């Protein structure tokens, strides 16, 4: 199955400050605040929702395509993704721009000061599904520039391409009318439980009303697993016990990657969700969104310690 992912591509620069931010802030001088923190550690990670999902799909044997705009500093990242099995031919370099970057400094109390530079991501809407040489079987619409997030669902509907709508962090800035418009006709809606609450509030739609417009609804619930709603049925997907919790960043993207890998094989919804659940735990056990790794044999063996696949996962081997 040809799955095309759209969404953000970014570098994450994570720094640690050995003190406490609150001790450096003078409330009476907030109007002229000027602070510089000497950090004692910095790590650079590859990130962005589209490549995060694609990375997890590739580890399970898929060859997803990513369509996104990136900066002139993307060459090393491109080589990394290609080496893992991700098709980056539709990742367009914007001259004179940096790849979107997230800069975050965290203190000893886990308080965080961060900045996000959209860079090349701001040009996402220059790309078009109408210019593709072949029509994909499914388009993933995940957070990027707001105009691109509106453009790709519209083009998918015009071209008759099924799409997965995953507004995620952009729910905060999307209006209810925009959310309802782009949910209409979508094959899937993915969100976490908090985002679902916001979507329901902004659109005025209850769960049942949303299911009148969406064929498959997946709500992730952190340590409480995930719930799938399709065809009048509800399926609960439990979490897989983790060896240790290291970093929750990117866990939702890993779940999506695992789920979509199962979907591409035509597996039933419950099995797709269970594959997503295990993929998410692998990410949870490492720092960074693309630091975890496993062979397909290792994945299947661990899967069968917790779920019954009826031998279907032999297809992954």
Long-range contacts (C-beta under 8 A, 24 or more apart in sequence): 1-137, 1-138, 1-263, 1-264, 2-65, 2-134, 2-136, 2-137, 2-138, 3-57, 3-62, 3-64, 3-65, 3-136, 3-137, 3-138, 3-139, 3-140, 3-260, 3-264, 4-64, 4-65, 4-66, 4-67, 4-90, 4-129, 4-132, 4-136, 4-138, 4-139, 4-140, 5-50, 5-51, 5-53, 5-54, 5-64, 5-65, 5-66, 5-67, 5-68, 5-140, 5-142, 6-50, 6-66, 6-67, 6-68, 6-124, 6-127, 6-139, 6-140, 6-141, 6-142, 6-144, 6-148, 6-152, 7-48, 7-49, 7-50, 7-53, 7-68, 7-140, 7-141, 7-142, 7-143, 7-144, 7-166, 8-48, 8-49, 8-50, 8-68, 8-100, 8-121, 8-142, 8-143, 8-144, 9-47, 9-48, 9-50, 9-51, 9-66, 9-68, 9-69, 9-70, 9-74, 9-77, 9-91, 9-99, 9-100, 9-120, 9-121, 10-47, 10-48, 10-99, 10-100, 10-101, 10-102, 10-121, 11-44, 11-45, 11-46, 11-47, 11-73, 11-77, 11-99, 11-100, 11-101, 11-102, 12-44, 12-45, 12-46, 12-47, 12-101, 12-102, 12-104, 12-249, 12-288, 12-289, 13-42, 13-43, 13-44, 13-101, 13-102, 13-103, 13-104, 14-42, 14-43, 14-44, 14-45, 14-104, 14-106, 15-39, 15-41, 15-42, 15-43, 15-103, 15-104, 15-105, 15-106, 16-40, 16-41, 16-42, 16-105, 16-106, 16-107, 17-105, 17-106, 17-107, 17-108, 18-107, 18-108, 19-107, 19-108, 20-107, 20-108, 20-109, 20-111, 21-107, 21-109, 21-111, 21-113, 22-109, 22-111, 37-105, 37-113, 39-105, 43-287, 43-288, 45-287, 45-288, 45-289, 45-290, 45-291, 46-77, 46-80, 46-288, 46-289, 46-290, 47-102, 47-249, 47-250, 47-288, 47-289, 47-290, 48-100, 49-142, 49-143, 49-166, 49-168, 49-253, 50-140, 50-142, 50-144, 51-77, 51-81, 51-86, 51-290, 52-250, 52-253, 52-254, 52-257, 52-289, 52-290, 53-140, 53-142, 53-253, 53-254, 53-256, 53-257, 53-260, 54-81, 54-86, 54-257, 55-81, 55-84, 55-86, 55-257, 55-289, 55-290, 56-253, 56-254, 56-256, 56-257, 56-258, 56-261, 56-279, 56-283, 57-86, 57-257, 57-260, 57-261, 57-264, 58-84, 58-85, 58-86, 59-84, 59-85, 59-257, 59-293, 59-294, 59-296, 59-299, 60-257, 60-258, 60-261, 60-275, 60-279, 60-296, 60-299, 60-316, 61-85, 61-261, 61-296, 61-316, 62-260, 62-261, 62-264, 63-87, 64-260, 65-89, 65-90, 65-136, 66-90, 66-91, 67-91, 67-127, 67-129, 67-132, 68-92, 68-121, 68-124, 68-127, 68-144, 69-93, 69-94, 69-120, 69-121, 69-122, 69-123, 69-124, 69-126, 69-127, 70-94, 70-99, 70-120, 71-97, 71-98, 71-99, 71-100, 71-119, 71-120, 72-96, 72-97, 72-98, 73-98, 73-99, 74-99, 74-120, 80-290, 90-127, 90-132, 92-123, 92-126, 92-127, 93-120, 94-119, 94-120, 94-123, 97-123, 118-145, 121-145, 124-148, 125-151, 128-155, 129-155, 129-156, 129-159, 129-161, 130-155, 130-158, 130-159, 135-159, 135-161, 136-161, 137-161, 137-162, 138-162, 138-163, 138-164, 138-187, 138-260, 138-263, 139-163, 139-164, 140-164, 140-166, 140-256, 140-260, 141-165, 141-166, 141-167, 141-182, 142-166, 142-168, 143-167, 143-168, 143-169, 143-170, 146-170, 146-173, 146-174, 149-174, 149-182, 150-178, 150-182, 153-181, 153-182, 153-186, 154-182, 157-185, 162-187, 163-187, 163-188, 164-188, 164-189, 164-190, 164-260, 165-189, 165-190, 165-214, 166-190, 166-191, 166-256, 167-191, 167-195, 167-199, 168-195, 168-252, 171-195, 171-198, 171-199, 171-202, 172-198, 174-202, 175-202, 176-202, 176-203, 176-204, 179-203, 180-205, 180-213, 183-210, 183-213, 183-214, 184-213, 185-213, 186-213, 186-214, 186-215, 187-215, 187-216, 188-214, 188-215, 188-216, 188-217, 188-218, 189-214, 189-216, 189-217, 189-218, 190-218, 190-220, 190-256, 191-218, 191-219, 191-220, 192-219, 192-220, 192-221, 192-222, 192-252, 193-219, 193-220, 193-221, 193-222, 216-269, 218-259, 218-273, 220-252, 220-255, 225-277, 226-255, 226-273, 226-276, 226-277, 228-269, 228-270, 228-273, 230-269, 235-269, 235-270, 235-273, 237-270, 237-273, 237-274, 237-276, 237-277, 238-277, 239-277, 239-280, 239-281, 240-277, 240-278, 240-280, 240-281, 240-302, 240-306, 241-281, 241-306, 242-281, 242-284, 242-285, 243-285, 244-285, 245-284, 245-285, 246-284, 246-285, 246-286, 246-287, 247-284, 247-286, 247-287, 247-288, 248-284, 249-288, 249-289, 250-283, 250-288, 250-289, 250-290, 251-280, 251-283, 251-284, 252-280, 253-283, 253-289, 254-279, 254-280, 254-282, 254-283, 254-289, 254-292, 255-279, 255-280, 261-316, 265-312, 265-315, 265-316, 267-312, 271-307, 271-309, 271-312, 274-303, 274-306, 274-307, 274-309, 275-303, 275-313, 278-302, 278-303, 278-306, 278-307
